[in-house]
Amino acid sequence: MSEQRRFDVWQAGPGYERFMGRWSRRVAERFTALEGHADGLRWLDVGCGTGALTSVLAARCRPAVVLGCDRSAELVTTARDTAHGPVGFAVADARALPVRDASWDVAVSGLLLNFLPEPAEGVAEMTRAVRPGGQVAAYVWDYAEGMQMLRHFWNAATSVDPAAAELDEARRFPLCRPDPLHALWTQAGLTQVRVTPLVVPTPFADVTDLWSPFLAGQGPAGTYVTGLPPDQRDRLRTALARSVPHDPEGTITLSARAWVVRGVRA
């Protein structure tokens, strides 16, 4: 595992829910509302994590079945424990899905692609899995600009520790922009490719509500925070608190933008 990949660790539980889970559910809800789908479709959720998107698909899209796949057995267990409706799960790598060719109507992936060593392999597997005329869709955070919580965090981190720039997702994940996503889908042979923005509010009650989720060690930012000595961690908290906008009551109102890419298998 590379030094940077060592920071790409997510674990199920309250720490994940406070840090990213609450926003993952919001973006999943907005994603499924973007356009209508017929009832009774077979949905494949690749990189399902704790099941945020899987659950929304089951609740809102009237599927025949939803299959969530993730390489983490821990995350799949959490997803299975909270699932309702015609939902199943499998522990599987996104680059080697345990499904037959052309056996699904829609393959989707939420907030996963940039963490794959070879994203094109994941898109190729999703394309293989859907029938001709089926849709392949995914969304990723806009780390460069639109995911304001992380943008403020990494700007503050690099002001305290310039070496932190090496871990900044905006630098590490250039895929998470419209042109690279469009190219990735086109190169997979998908047609009618579209990339659209999706924005959700991410309000925080105060600085503590913003800062404390980073202490759970989730993902690149949280892993970075928990590895800092206490004095440097305190300096980072102060820099972050100074950088974010506050209203008179101390509330911090930010937003998070994701890029949604969709295409059709020919």
N, C-alpha and C positions, 0 to 999 in steps of 0.2 A: 504494500500500500504506500502511495506517495505521501509526502509530508502534508500536502494540501488535502488529499483525500481523507487523511486521518481526521480532519475536522468535519467531514460530511456525515455525521452520525446523528441519527434520530431515534429516540426511544419512546415507546408508548407510556402514557401516564399523565398525571396532572401537570408536570413540567411542560410536556409537549402541548397540551391543551391551552395553557396560559400563554405560551410563546407563539405558537403558530396555528394550533388546532381551531381556535375561534375564528381566525381569518380564513382558514382553509374551508370551513363550512360555508362562510358567506360567499366566497368566490365560487364554490361549487353550485350554490343556489342560483347565482347570477348566470353561470355558465349554462345550466340546463334551461334557463328561461330565455336564452338568446333567440332561439327559433324553435318552432314546433316540430315534433316527431310523431310518427304514427304510433298507435298503441301496439303492444304485443311484439316489440322488437327484442332481439337477443343482443345484450350489451356486454362488452368486454372492457373491464376497468383495469388498466395496466399501471402497476405501481400504486395500488390502492391505499397503502399506508394504513391508517387507523379506520378507514372506511368512510371518510367524509363524503366523497363523491358517490361511492357505491350506495350509501344510504339515501342520498338525495335522488339518485336515479330510480331506486326502488319506490320511493315515496311519491315522486312527481311524474314519472315518465310511463307508468303503466306497462312495465316490461313483461315479456314472457319469462325472462331470466336475466340476472346480472351475475357475472363471474368476476370477482376481484382477485387480482394476482399481485403478490409482492414477494420479494426475496427474503424479507424479514419474517421469521415465524412468530416473533413477539408481536409485531404489528398486525399480522393476520389474525392472531388469537384475539387481540383487542377488537378488531373489526368484526370478527365472527360473533363475539359476545354481545355486540350492540346492534346487530343486523336484524332487520325484519323484512318479511315478504319473500319473493322468489329470488333469493340471493345465495350464492355459493362462493367459496374461497379456495384458493390454491397457493401454496408456497412455491413461487417460481420466479426465475429471472426474467426481466422484460425482454431480454435478447434471446430467450428460448422458451416461448410460451407453450404450455401443454395443451394445445388445441389443434384441431384439424384445419387444413386449408379451407378458406372460403366458408367457414361455418358460423360466422357472426354477422349481424347486420351493422353494428356500429362498434368501433374500438375507440376508446377515449383514454386519456392519461392526464392527470392533474398534478402539476408541480413536481414532475419527475425528470423530464428529459435532460435537463442540464446536469443532473447528477450521474448520468450514465457515462461510462468511459468512452463509448462510441454511440452517440445518439442515433446515428443513421441505422444502426443495427436494430434499435428498438422500433423505429418507424417502419423498417422493413418487416419486422415481425407483426406489427399491428396491421400493416397492409396485407400481408399473407393471410391473416386470420379472417378478414372481412370478405364478403361475397362481392362480385362485380356489382357496382352501383351502390355499395355500402360506403359509409362515411368513416373517415379516420380524423380524429380531432384531439387536440391537446391544448393545455394552457400552462404558462410559466410566468413567474413574477418578472416584472420589469425592474431588474436590479440596478440598472444604470441610473434611472431617474424616478420611476413611478412608485416603487415600494419605499415610501417615505420613512417608515420606521427604520429600515436597514440602511437607507441612504444617510440619514442623520447619524446612525450608529457608526458607520464606517468612516464618515467624515470626522467625527469626534475621535475615533480610535487612532486614525492616522495623524491627527493633530497632537496626540499624546505620544504615539509610538509610530514613526514613519514606516517601520517594517511591517505594520499591520496591513499596508496597502497590498501586500502579496496575497492576503486572504480575502480581500474585498470581492464579493460575488460579482460586482459590476465588471471587474477586471478578469475574473476567472471564467465567467460565463458569457462570452460575447454572443453565444447562440440566442440569448433571450432578448432579441430585437426583431422587428418585423422582417427585414430583408433576409437575415440568415434563416429564420423560421420558414419563410416562403420558399427559399431555395431548398431547404431540407425536404419539404413536402413534394416539391416539383421533382427533385432528384429521385424520390421514391416511386415516381411514375404516377402520382396522384394528379387528378385534374380538378378544375373549378376551385383552385386553391385561393383561400382568403385569409387574411390576418386582420383581426379587429381588436381594439382595446376593451378591457373590462375593468371598471373601477369600483372598489368597495370602500366604505368608510372604516377607519381603524381608530376609534376614539379611546383615550386613556383617561382615567379619573384624575391622575396626577403623575408626578415624576416617578413615584414608587411603583405605580401600576405599569409604567413604561419600562423601568429598569429591572425590577425583580425577576421577570421571566428570563432575562439573559443569564441569571445565576443558576438556572437549571441545567446548563451545559448542553443545550439542544442546538444541533446544526453548527455551521461554521462560526457564527457570531457568539453563540453561547459557549462553545468549546474554547474559543479564544479568551473570553472573559474569565472562565473558571481556571484557566492556566496562568493568569496574571498574579503577581505578588499583590498583597492587599493595598499597598500605597498606590501602585499604578492603577489598580481597579478603582480606587476612590477618585483618582484624577480623571479617569475616563467617565465615571458617573457624573462628576461635576461638569465636564465638557459637554456631555450629552444633554444634561439638564439646561445648560445655557443655550444650546443650539436650537431647541424645539420651541414652537410658539405656544404660549399659554394664554388662556382667557383669565379674567379677574378672579375666578374661583379656583384657578390652577388646572383646569381641564386642558388636555392636549388633544387637539383634533387634527388627525392626519388621515391620509388615504393610501390605498395600495392599488396599483395598476398591474394587471396581468395582460399578457398578449395571448390571444386565442388564435390558433391556426387550424383550419379545416380543409379537407379535400375529399375527393370521391375516387374510389378505386374504379379504374376503367374496365 
